[in-house]
Amino acid sequence: MTSPALSPSSITVFGADWCRDCVRTKRQLDQLGIEFEYIDLVADPAAADVAREISGRTNIPVVVYPDSSHHVEPSNADVEAKLRELALI
């Protein structure tokens, strides 16, 4: 079992293409020009365990930020506020 490596200097999004919130969050990051690693939990089911360990929940998306904080099912406003706090936008 391989676990995705979380980079301390980037954003990682755990999600699935069938998840509307995941699609929305990916679109928001793309529109803001934010680079991120997307981990597709359908393609890599073992990564769901990693996402659950991070968040303590089974909800997606799980967005992990460079400061090691995370959001679960964040709104666009939540993501934008965090990106501003980290001076990424």
N, C-alpha and C positions, 0 to 999 in steps of 0.2 A: 504494500500500500504506500503510495507516494503522496505526500502532502504538498500543496502549493506553497511555495516560499513567499512569505510576505516581505516586501521590500520596505525598509524604514523610510525611504524617501519618496514613496509613491502612494497612490490611492489604489486600493483593491476593492472590486465589487464582486460579491458572490451572488449569483442569480440564475435565472432560467428564462429562456426566450418566451415561454408561455405566460410569464408573470408580467402583468401590465405595469406594476410599480417598478419592476426591474428595467423594462423597456423605457419607461419615463425617466428614470434616474440616469441611465446610459445616454439617452438623448440630451438631457440637461448638461451632463458633463461634456459631451461632444460639442454642443452649441457654445459652451463657455470656453472651449479650447483646452480643457483639462485632460491631460494624459492619465490613463488609468489602465490597470490590468483587470480584465473581465474573466472571471472563473465561472464557466458554464457548469452548473451542478447536474445537468442532464448528461453532458459529455464526461464529467468527472464526478461520479456519485460519491466517491470517498471524500471529496472536498466539502460535502454537506456536513460531515462530522467536524471539520475544521471550522466552518461557519458557525455551527452550533456551539462549539467550544468557546469561540470568541464572544458570541452574543448571549448564550444561555437560552436561546429560543430557536424555534424551527422556522420562523418567519423570514422571508427574503423580500428585497435585497438586504444584504449586510454590506455596509460600506465602511471600509477600514481606512482611516486617514494616516498621514505621515507621523502624527504625534501618538499613534497607537490607540486613539479613541475610535469609537465606531457609532454608527447609527443603524437601526433596524427599521425597515420600511419608512425611511425619512420622506418628509414632504420636500418639494423643491425649495421652500423657504429654509428648511432645516439645513439642507445641503449648501445653499448659498451662504447662509450665516456662518457655517463652519469653514467654508472656503475663504470667506472674508477674514475670519478670526486667524486663519493660518497664513493670511496675506498671499493667497494663491490667485485671487481675483481682485 
